[in-house]
């Protein structure tokens, strides 16, 4: 009888374990949403402003970080000019000394860092003057996230005049008169002549 009870108990336990009992353990690892603040650090942002603008922009960036933190988000700050730069220390601010603005390289470097994470969105602050890499409109592969843009830099319109096109005959002979049409365009010079 003893061996029979032992065999019955062993087969019962093995069958119970094979049928996957309803003993479940659920463990939650909650990750707070992450907001990414991405700021253009090229020199063109402060090109036509005074020295106090850099402090005002750093104050603004710190206020954005505080506001997003109060909404329950972790905030990651990055600066970019020629390449992406992580800003980890709250006391170190952005610096506007970059000679290039390569948004494409910044997004390509940022994407693996935020891949498969709980990212709420990207706050992109830039003057929009891109001089390296692909165009942000057509060539940049944006992550599938909301992107909020903030315009930086001098918003005053530049007064300028330039020759857009010159139309002329392909062949002209010496001594002959021929027509020349110059198309001049201007910006910020409405109603002015000369």
Residue pairs with C-beta under 8 A, 6 or more apart in sequence:
31 117
31 118
32 72
32 73
32 74
32 118
33 72
33 73
33 74
33 118
33 119
33 120
34 73
34 74
34 75
34 76
34 114
34 117
34 118
34 119
34 120
35 68
35 73
35 74
35 75
35 76
35 119
35 120
35 121
35 122
35 123
36 75
36 76
36 78
36 110
36 114
36 119
36 121
36 122
36 123
37 61
37 64
37 65
37 68
37 75
37 76
37 77
37 78
37 122
37 123
37 125
38 78
38 79
38 80
38 106
38 110
38 122
38 123
38 124
38 125
39 57
39 61
39 77
39 78
39 79
39 80
39 94
39 125
39 126
39 152
40 79
40 80
40 81
40 101
40 103
40 125
40 126
40 127
40 152
41 79
41 80
41 81
41 85
41 94
41 95
41 96
41 97
41 98
42 81
42 96
42 98
42 99
42 100
42 101
42 127
42 129
43 96
43 97
43 98
43 99
44 101
44 127
44 129
44 153
45 57
45 96
45 126
45 127
45 152
45 153
46 53
46 54
46 96
46 153
47 153
47 154
48 153
48 154
48 156
49 153
49 154
54 96
57 94
57 96
57 152
58 93
58 94
61 77
61 93
61 94
61 125
62 90
62 93
64 75
64 123
65 75
65 77
65 90
68 75
68 123
69 75
73 120
76 86
76 114
77 86
77 87
77 88
78 84
78 85
78 86
78 87
78 106
78 110
79 85
79 87
79 94
79 95
80 98
80 101
80 102
80 103
80 105
80 106
81 97
81 98
81 99
81 100
81 101
81 102
82 98
82 99
82 100
82 102
82 105
82 132
83 102
83 105
83 106
83 109
84 105
84 106
84 109
84 110
87 93
87 94
100 131
100 132
101 126
101 127
101 129
101 130
101 131
101 132
102 130
102 131
102 132
102 133
103 126
103 130
103 133
103 136
103 140
104 132
104 133
104 134
104 136
104 139
104 140
105 132
105 133
107 140
107 141
107 142
107 143
108 141
110 143
111 141
111 143
114 143
114 145
115 143
119 143
119 145
120 145
120 146
121 145
121 146
121 147
121 148
122 143
122 145
122 146
122 147
122 148
123 148
123 150
124 147
124 148
124 149
124 150
125 149
125 150
125 151
125 152
126 149
126 150
126 151
126 152
127 151
127 152
127 153
128 151
128 153
129 153
130 136
133 139
133 140
134 140
157 187
157 188
158 187
158 188
159 186
159 187
159 188
159 189
160 186
160 187
160 188
160 189
161 184
161 185
161 186
161 187
161 189
162 184
162 185
162 186
163 182
163 183
163 184
163 185
164 183
164 184
164 185
165 182
165 183
166 180
166 181
166 182
166 183
167 180
167 181
167 182
167 183
168 178
168 179
168 180
168 181
169 178
169 179
172 178
186 192
